[in-house]
Amino acid sequence: MAEYAIEMLNITKVFPGIIANDDITLTLKRGEIHALLGENGAGKSTLMSVLFGLYQPEKGVIKKDGVEVKINDPNDANDLGIGMVHQHFKLVECFTVLDNIIMGAEPADKMGFLHKAEARKKITELSERYGLGVDLDAKIEDITVGMQQRTEILKMLYRDNEILIFDEPTAVLTPQEIDELMQIMKNLSAEGKSILFISHKLNEIMAVSDRCTVLRKGKYIGTVNTSETTVEKLSAMMVGRDVNFHVEKDDKEAGDVVLDVEGISVASKTSKKMAVNDVSFKVHAGEIVCIAGIDGNGQTELVYGITGLEPLKHGKVILNGEDITKAPIRKRSAAGMAHIPEDRHKHGLVLDYPLDYNMVLQRYFEPEFTNKAGFLKKKNIRSYAEGLIEKFDVRSGQGGATIARSMSGGNQQKAIAAREMDRDTNLLVAVQPTRGLDVGAIEFIHKNLIAQRDEGKAVLLVSLELDEVMDVPDRILVMYEGEIVGEFDPKKVTQEELGLYMSGAKRDEVKS
């Protein structure tokens, strides 16, 4: 029997203006967890999409169990036992978990009648065997992101896939869900499944993988045994230089109040309780205040209330002394608010617009970009966008002309951060600004957040990453079940202490 379950030999894949994969070789041993590491836009997802039959390579050979195979589409991949969980899940929201799992592989008799009972039995057995407890009758739109991911994993297992591809599987999960997923991956590998795991979170790669292959700017850099390397060595291979994991910042005296949130409450869409319940705090010029907490404790609704995406039930939002509680979003923007949103696809970009139009979404009507007759000054828009693309290292095959949808998730995120940080505002609301970014890009965004604060802007940061919570802000507010339960100085608090407040085990009366 061949040593390798999969061999991808000398793969080259070209898109307009960019060589996404340049002569890359990757081998996957049986029963191993093999990590694929690289910066945003390094070509990781493209390489896996070639293996899954979504793209055809210009050059190169794929072998399964030592035999050359041709994978024309995902059906061919499934027939060869290759399954993939995509970064953005491929689920039908209004269908149940069970219907999503069996879709395209429905158990039917000769007359075409469905036999869901036998499918349910098989899926329940798989679910118990790998510790994937899901409610088969729940609708996708009603379950958490972590459960949606388990549904995707069960889709692969139901089809008897032996080779499992996980594309950035932890990007949208809470820390607890990440731990559970790592355990699931170890269980799968122990059962003889071979796993390819795309990530740029170095601590996860160190914790779960056997070997790691590094790509940089579409080229193969090398493959190492995880047990014989370090986080620092991997990050240098990935970025091409040493990365500073600690945020450098000087002490700064906070200035006047820029954002004043007074007793705000926001309704929940899923329960009768308030998602945000009587929350008050202030953010001053020249300070970064971080809202920390486990996902789902009202942070999203709090930001929606402040930025105007949801109406408030009670309370007031005051920006630079002006009451903007009922102001439309454009007025908030004009009054000095910038916003890096949590959901980059829903609220951050117009995905079918080119990148340069996305860079001026809040400013296209200004005289710099529109003439008196109302026509866009396309040259000005293009040159402004190209400047931001260069300054923030947004990697896109055709510069400003690149359609936003075609870019990697991390580069979409960098584009939004570039647009919001470059605007002349005095409040930046940054919600998980480094989600889905590699270590080099995270370092860059953190530097820019500190620069915004040093320029005298007020920054409201919402983060689920404990390292970011400890490292970046001047003050931390912990949110639990829609309320602020603690206020801390990051220099004087430990991660363990924060964890107790985040989980609801401790709370203080916080004076606004």
C-alpha positions in Angstrom: 0.0 0.0 0.0 1.2 3.5 -0.9 2.6 5.6 2.0 0.7 8.7 0.9 -3.1 8.9 0.7 -2.7 12.1 -1.4 0.1 13.5 -3.5 -0.2 16.9 -5.2 2.8 17.2 -7.5 4.0 20.4 -9.1 0.6 22.1 -9.1 0.3 25.4 -10.8 -3.0 27.5 -10.9 -3.2 30.9 -12.5 -6.0 33.5 -12.2 -6.1 36.8 -14.1 -3.1 38.9 -12.9 -1.9 36.4 -10.3 -0.2 33.0 -10.0 -2.1 31.6 -7.0 -0.2 28.3 -6.9 3.3 28.2 -8.4 4.7 24.7 -8.8 3.5 23.4 -5.4 4.0 19.9 -4.1 2.1 18.6 -1.0 1.9 15.0 0.3 -0.6 13.7 2.9 0.2 10.5 4.8 -2.5 8.1 5.9 -4.0 8.9 9.3 -2.1 12.2 9.8 -3.3 15.7 10.4 -1.3 17.9 8.0 -1.5 21.6 8.4 -1.3 24.0 5.5 0.0 27.4 6.7 0.4 30.7 4.9 -0.5 34.4 4.9 -3.8 35.7 3.6 -3.7 35.2 -0.2 -0.8 32.7 -0.1 -2.8 30.2 -2.2 -3.9 27.7 0.6 -7.6 27.7 -0.3 -6.9 27.6 -4.0 -4.7 24.5 -3.6 -7.4 22.7 -1.6 -10.0 23.8 -4.2 -7.9 22.1 -6.8 -7.8 18.9 -4.8 -11.6 19.1 -4.3 -12.3 19.6 -8.0 -13.5 23.2 -7.8 -10.6 24.5 -9.9 -8.5 22.8 -12.7 -4.8 23.3 -12.5 -2.8 24.6 -15.5 0.0 22.1 -14.6 0.6 19.3 -12.2 -0.6 15.8 -11.2 -2.7 14.5 -8.3 -2.2 10.9 -7.0 -4.5 9.0 -4.7 -2.9 5.9 -3.0 -0.1 6.2 -5.5 -2.3 6.2 -8.6 -2.8 9.3 -10.8 -6.4 10.6 -10.7 -8.3 13.3 -12.6 -10.7 15.4 -10.4 -13.0 17.4 -12.7 -15.5 18.4 -10.1 -16.5 17.9 -6.4 -18.5 14.8 -7.4 -15.3 13.2 -8.6 -13.6 14.2 -5.3 -16.5 12.6 -3.3 -16.2 9.4 -5.4 -12.5 9.3 -4.4 -13.4 9.8 -0.7 -12.3 13.4 -0.5 -14.5 15.8 1.5 -14.2 19.5 2.3 -15.5 21.9 5.0 -15.3 25.3 3.4 -14.4 28.6 5.2 -17.9 29.9 4.3 -20.2 27.0 4.9 -22.3 25.6 2.1 -25.6 25.0 3.9 -29.2 25.7 3.0 -30.4 27.9 5.9 -34.1 26.9 5.8 -33.5 23.1 5.7 -32.9 20.9 8.7 -29.5 19.5 9.7 -30.6 16.1 8.5 -31.7 17.3 5.1 -28.4 19.3 4.6 -26.3 16.2 5.5 -28.1 13.9 3.0 -28.5 16.4 0.2 -27.1 15.0 -3.0 -26.7 11.6 -1.5 -30.3 10.9 -0.4 -31.1 7.2 0.4 -33.9 6.3 -2.0 -35.5 3.1 -3.2 -36.0 2.1 -6.9 -39.2 4.0 -7.0 -37.5 7.2 -5.8 -39.0 7.3 -2.3 -36.7 8.7 0.4 -35.7 6.5 3.3 -34.7 9.1 5.9 -34.9 6.7 8.8 -31.9 4.7 7.7 -30.0 7.9 7.0 -30.9 9.2 10.5 -29.6 5.9 12.0 -26.3 6.1 10.2 -25.8 9.8 11.0 -26.7 9.3 14.7 -24.1 6.5 14.9 -21.4 8.7 13.3 -22.4 11.6 15.6 -21.9 9.5 18.7 -18.7 7.8 17.5 -16.9 11.1 16.9 -18.5 13.2 19.6 -20.5 15.5 17.2 -23.7 16.0 19.1 -26.1 17.8 16.8 -29.9 18.2 16.7 -30.8 16.6 13.3 -34.3 18.3 13.3 -33.1 21.8 14.0 -33.0 24.3 11.1 -29.6 25.6 10.1 -30.7 29.2 10.6 -31.5 28.5 14.3 -28.2 26.8 15.3 -24.8 28.2 16.3 -21.9 28.5 13.9 -20.1 25.7 15.7 -23.1 23.4 15.2 -23.2 24.4 11.5 -19.6 23.3 11.2 -20.4 20.0 12.8 -23.1 19.6 10.2 -20.5 20.1 7.5 -18.2 17.5 9.1 -21.1 15.0 9.3 -21.8 15.7 5.6 -18.3 14.4 4.9 -18.5 11.4 7.2 -22.0 10.4 5.9 -20.4 10.1 2.4 -17.7 7.8 3.8 -14.9 10.3 3.0 -11.4 9.2 4.1 -9.6 12.4 3.2 -11.0 15.5 5.0 -10.1 19.0 4.1 -10.8 21.8 6.7 -10.5 25.3 5.3 -9.8 27.8 8.2 -12.1 25.8 10.4 -11.7 27.9 13.6 -12.1 31.4 12.0 -15.7 31.8 13.3 -15.6 29.6 16.4 -15.5 30.5 20.1 -12.5 29.4 22.2 -14.5 26.5 23.7 -15.8 25.4 20.2 -12.2 25.5 19.0 -11.1 23.1 21.7 -14.0 20.8 20.9 -13.1 20.9 17.2 -9.4 20.0 17.9 -10.6 17.0 19.9 -12.9 15.9 17.0 -10.0 16.2 14.5 -7.8 14.0 16.8 -10.7 11.4 17.1 -11.0 11.4 13.3 -7.3 10.9 12.8 -7.2 8.1 15.4 -9.9 6.3 13.3 -7.6 6.4 10.3 -8.9 9.5 8.5 -6.3 11.7 6.8 -6.9 15.4 7.5 -5.7 18.5 5.6 -6.1 21.5 7.9 -5.7 25.1 6.5 -4.9 27.6 9.2 -2.8 30.6 10.1 -3.3 30.2 13.8 0.1 28.9 14.9 -0.9 27.7 18.4 -3.6 25.5 16.8 -1.2 24.0 14.3 1.3 23.2 17.0 -1.5 21.6 19.2 -3.1 19.4 16.6 -1.0 18.7 13.5 1.7 16.1 12.8 3.3 17.9 9.9 3.0 21.4 8.4 3.6 22.7 4.9 4.2 26.5 4.5 3.2 28.5 1.4 4.2 32.1 0.8 2.9 34.3 -2.1 1.8 31.2 -4.0 5.2 29.4 -3.7 6.1 26.3 -1.6 8.5 27.2 1.2 8.9 23.8 3.0 7.4 21.0 5.1 8.3 20.4 8.7 7.4 18.0 11.5 5.4 20.0 14.0 7.1 18.4 17.0 10.5 19.6 15.7 9.6 23.3 15.2 8.5 26.4 17.1 5.8 29.1 16.6 8.6 31.6 15.9 10.2 29.5 13.2 6.8 28.8 11.5 5.8 32.5 11.5 9.2 33.5 10.0 8.7 30.8 7.2 5.2 32.1 6.6 5.9 35.9 6.5 9.5 35.9 5.4 10.7 37.9 8.5 10.6 37.7 12.3 7.2 38.8 13.7 6.7 40.7 16.9 4.0 39.0 18.9 3.8 41.7 21.5 2.1 45.1 20.8 4.4 48.0 21.5 2.6 51.1 22.9 3.4 54.1 25.1 1.3 55.3 27.9 -1.1 58.1 26.8 -3.3 60.4 28.8 -6.9 60.1 27.6 -8.6 63.2 26.4 -12.3 64.4 26.2 -15.2 62.0 26.0 -15.9 61.1 22.3 -18.5 58.3 22.7 -20.9 58.4 25.6 -23.3 55.4 25.8 -26.0 56.0 28.4 -28.2 53.1 29.7 -28.8 51.5 26.3 -30.9 48.4 25.8 -31.3 46.4 22.5 -33.9 43.7 21.9 -32.9 40.1 21.2 -34.0 38.4 18.0 -34.0 35.0 19.5 -35.5 35.4 23.0 -37.8 37.8 25.0 -34.8 38.9 27.2 -32.9 42.0 26.2 -29.7 41.2 24.2 -28.2 44.4 25.7 -29.5 45.4 29.1 -29.0 49.0 30.4 -25.3 49.3 29.4 -23.4 52.6 30.0 -19.7 53.5 29.3 -17.6 56.2 27.9 -14.7 56.2 25.4 -12.3 59.1 25.5 -10.1 60.6 22.8 -6.7 58.8 22.7 -7.8 55.6 24.3 -8.7 52.1 23.2 -11.5 50.5 25.2 -12.1 46.8 24.5 -15.4 45.0 25.0 -14.4 41.4 25.9 -16.6 38.4 26.4 -17.6 35.0 25.1 -19.4 35.2 21.7 -23.2 35.6 22.0 -23.3 37.8 25.2 -24.7 40.9 23.5 -21.5 42.3 21.9 -23.0 42.1 18.4 -26.2 43.8 19.4 -24.3 46.5 21.4 -22.3 47.4 18.3 -25.5 47.4 16.1 -27.1 49.8 18.6 -24.2 52.2 18.6 -23.6 52.1 14.8 -27.3 52.3 13.9 -27.8 48.8 12.5 -30.5 48.1 15.1 -32.8 50.6 16.9 -32.4 51.0 20.7 -35.2 50.1 23.1 -33.9 52.5 25.7 -31.0 54.8 26.3 -28.9 57.3 24.4 -25.8 57.3 22.2 -23.8 60.6 22.2 -21.0 61.2 19.8 -18.8 64.4 20.3 -21.6 65.9 22.4 -24.3 65.3 19.8 -27.2 62.9 20.4 -27.1 60.4 17.5 -29.5 57.8 19.0 -31.9 58.1 16.1 -29.5 59.3 13.5 -29.3 57.3 10.2 -26.0 55.5 9.4 -24.7 58.1 6.9 -25.2 60.8 9.5 -23.3 58.8 12.1 -20.5 58.3 9.6 -20.5 62.1 8.7 -20.5 62.9 12.5 -17.1 61.1 12.9 -17.8 57.4 13.3 -15.9 54.7 11.4 -16.9 51.0 11.7 -15.0 47.8 10.9 -18.0 45.4 11.1 -18.2 41.9 12.5 -19.7 40.4 9.3 -17.5 41.5 6.4 -19.8 40.1 3.7 -23.1 41.4 5.1 -22.1 44.8 6.4 -18.6 45.5 5.1 -18.5 45.1 1.4 -20.5 45.0 -1.8 -19.1 41.7 -3.0 -19.9 42.2 -6.7 -18.3 45.7 -6.8 -14.7 46.2 -7.7 -12.3 46.9 -4.8 -11.9 50.6 -5.7 -15.6 51.2 -5.4 -15.6 49.4 -2.0 -12.9 51.7 -0.8 -15.1 54.8 -1.2 -18.5 53.4 -0.1 -19.0 56.1 2.6 -17.3 58.9 0.6 -18.3 58.4 -3.1 -20.6 61.6 -2.9 -17.7 63.9 -1.7 -16.4 66.4 -4.3 -13.1 64.5 -4.5 -15.0 61.5 -6.0 -18.1 62.9 -7.6 -18.5 66.0 -9.9 -21.2 68.6 -9.7 -23.3 66.8 -12.3 -23.3 63.7 -10.0 -20.9 61.6 -12.1 -18.2 59.5 -10.4 -14.6 60.7 -10.9 -13.4 57.2 -11.7 -9.7 58.2 -12.0 -9.7 59.7 -8.6 -11.4 56.7 -7.0 -8.9 54.3 -8.7 -5.8 56.3 -7.6 -7.2 56.7 -4.0 -7.9 52.9 -3.8 -4.5 52.0 -5.3 -2.8 54.1 -2.6 -4.7 52.3 0.2 -4.1 48.9 -1.4 -0.3 49.6 -1.3 -0.3 51.1 2.2 -2.2 48.2 3.7 -0.7 45.5 1.5 -4.2 44.3 0.3 -3.3 41.5 -2.1 -5.6 41.4 -5.2 -4.8 40.1 -8.6 -6.0 43.2 -10.5 -5.6 46.0 -8.0 -8.6 48.3 -7.7 -10.4 46.5 -10.5 -10.5 43.2 -8.6 -14.1 42.1 -7.8 -14.3 42.0 -3.9 -15.9 38.5 -3.9 -12.9 36.9 -5.6 -10.4 38.0 -2.9 -9.3 35.8 0.0 -11.2 36.5 3.3 -8.2 38.0 5.0 -7.6 40.5 2.2 -11.3 41.4 2.2 -10.8 42.2 5.9 -7.6 44.2 5.3 -9.5 46.3 2.6 -12.3 47.2 5.1 -9.7 48.1 7.8 -7.8 50.2 5.3 -11.0 52.1 4.3 -12.2 52.8 7.9 -8.8 53.7 9.3 -8.0 56.1 6.5 -11.2 58.2 7.0 -11.0 61.5 8.9 -13.1 60.4 11.9 -12.6 60.6 15.7 -14.3 57.3 16.7 -13.3 53.9 15.3 -15.6 51.0 16.2 -13.5 47.9 15.4 -15.3 44.5 15.8 -12.9 41.6 15.6 -10.7 43.5 13.2 -8.1 40.7 13.0 -10.6 37.7 12.5 -9.2 35.5 9.8 -5.9 37.4 9.5 -2.4 35.9 9.6 0.3 36.9 12.2 1.9 39.5 9.9 -1.4 41.1 9.1 -2.5 41.0 12.8 0.7 42.8 13.8 0.0 45.4 11.1 -3.6 46.0 12.2 -2.6 46.2 15.9 0.1 48.9 15.0 -2.6 50.8 13.1 -5.1 50.6 16.0 -2.4 52.0 18.3 -1.6 54.7 15.7 -5.3 55.7 15.6 -5.3 56.1 19.4 -2.0 58.1 19.3 -3.5 60.5 16.8 -6.2 61.2 19.4 -9.0 59.0 18.1 -11.3 57.1 20.4 -11.2 53.3 19.6 -13.9 50.9 20.7 -12.5 47.4 20.1 -14.7 44.3 20.4 -12.6 41.1 20.5 -13.0 37.4 21.3 -9.2 36.8 21.2 -7.8 36.9 24.7 -4.3 37.7 23.6 -5.7 40.7 21.7 -7.8 41.7 24.7 -4.8 41.7 27.0 -2.4 43.3 24.6 -4.1 46.1 22.7 -6.5 48.2 24.8 -6.0 50.7 27.6 -9.2 49.6 29.4 -11.2 46.3 29.3 -14.9 46.0 29.8 -16.2 42.5 30.2 -19.7 41.7 28.9 -21.8 38.8 30.1 -25.5 38.1 29.2 -26.0 41.6 27.9 -24.5 43.5 30.8 -21.1 45.0 31.7 -19.9 42.9 34.6 -16.3 44.2 35.1 -13.9 46.9 34.2 -10.1 46.2 34.2 -6.7 47.6 33.5 -5.0 45.1 31.1 -1.6 45.7 33.0 -3.2 44.6 36.3 -5.5 41.7 35.3 -4.7 38.1 34.4 -6.3 36.0 31.6 -7.7 33.7 34.3 -9.4 36.5 36.2 -10.9 37.8 32.9 -12.1 34.2 32.1 -14.0 34.1 35.4 -15.9 37.3 34.6 -16.5 36.2 30.9 -18.1 33.0 32.1 -20.3 34.7 34.6 -18.5 33.2 37.7 -17.7 36.7 39.0 -19.1 40.2 38.5 -18.7 43.8 39.8 -21.0 46.8 39.9 -19.5 48.9 37.2 -19.9 52.7 37.4 -20.1 54.3 34.0 
